[in-house]
Amino acid sequence: MARLLRDHEIEVLGVNRPDRATRRLWGKSDPTDAENAARAVLSGSATAIPKEQSGAAEAMRAVSVARRSAVKAKTQAINQLRALLVSAPQDIRERLWKGKPAECVDVCARLRSLGNTPLLQTLTSTLRLLAKRWLTLADELKTLDAMLERLTTQHAKRLRERFGVGPQTAAVLVAVAGDNPERLKSEAALAASCGASPLQASSGKTIRHRLNRGGDRSANNALWTIALVRMRSDARTRAYVDRRTKEGMSTKEIHRCLKRYRQGVVSAHPG
């Protein structure tokens, strides 16, 4: 609908969900929500510009969605396969159980027959099907990763040049910014969208901030991954962690600061 309205040169604004306290008092209905949305626009409190979803950022988001579901299904497949091996007869379990998932799947995919009983025949077919599913999803992930590599290299070259930023994390961050990043009024707006903006948690003489639990959780996870990689492998980041630790900051607080800093770098180098 937003795309159709834009095509007709009609201004489109985003309206947040109604206040929860007000909704509990007055209830919810489509006419009420529509009226509240109209009032928010007329009063000037609704000024958010929605994403255009028409370019490279939207393409990265689509691939990231498919990749996320493929990773989840692949993990479920190996978990289910190993759960069946745990309850299988001991001789079969000892023969098929391998430490590495790929080795375990390879053995199960080449199964011919475990026995003549109904249980063993069914177990043979089930293990073989789960193993083939895992292999199919592994090939699918390779294709999706190649797509992300191509898209991020072409449309997020400067971001990919930063230490610790890979194709998956870069795609997620670019997708959050959208194809019209100018809709984000400031760096702080992008930080809030990623759940990386610091929130006050001071009390009495203690002055501190805590992690933001809001925002896009996939973007927050991408920043977390980048910060973790840098904490482990980047000399400058390790020196920063040591200095902050001596100042009395906890690991969570240091990680939050690094996430906020990395988000600032993303804002400065979006493409």
Beta strands, then each sheet from edge to edge (+ up, - down):
strand 1: 199-200
strand 2: 209-210
sheet 1: 1+ 2-
end
